Amino acid sequence: MEMILDKLQTSYSLSDRDRAYLKFSLKGLFYDISKIMIFFFFFLYMGKTAAFLWDMALLLLLRGNQGGLHLKHYTTCFLFSLGVLVSSIYFMPGLLEISKPVMLVALMICMLVNYYIGPVRNPKCRIEDKGLFARIQVNVFMIVFIYAVILYLFPVNYLLTTGFWIIIFHSIQLAIAKSLQYTKERSFHYEKKSTQNA
């Protein structure tokens, strides 16, 4: 990978910062593709291919726009993602039977939560475009809104239920990620202020 990055840096006159961001992006892309392939074969073996493809597409739309909890290691990230998919596909649809009105209300709450929390970036991401973040908020609001419309128009079925749980899990982990980010930032500012006053 380093050889490819060296060649790209020379060919396109990339700064060291641009190179580091490119490396981070390529590494993340490789990790994501490898995880998706493993998940695909796992759910194919378990006979849940359709549910996996449906939930994975929804998860990619939500996470791809908003981010969320960023775990440090590939293994923990893999297990966390697998846990979300297994819970939405196997456990929650059988564990809780929720009526359509309750599901719609929950989706409306998720729309507001996702919109007001906004994207939670990986600390290594250097993008500061506030206009982009505003568009992301609208994008995710519309994704959940369209899902709620589909749920309203069609009878509740297994696939719609698994997707519902994906949205619920995404909203919860986004709220957790935001609170952790806020706590970390407050701690950093407090330490900085204490150092200045010392």
Secondary structure, 3 states (H helix, E strand, C coil): CHHHHHHHHHHCCCCHHHHHHHHHHHHHHHHHHHHHHHHHHHHHHCCCHHHHHHHHHHHHHHHHHHECCCCCCHHHHHHHHHHHHHHHHHHHHHHCCCCHHHHHHHHHHHHHHHHHHCCECCCCCCCCCHHHHHHHHHHHHHHHHHHHHHHHHCCCCHHHHHHHHHHHHHHHHHHHHHHHHHHHHHHHHHHHHHHHHC
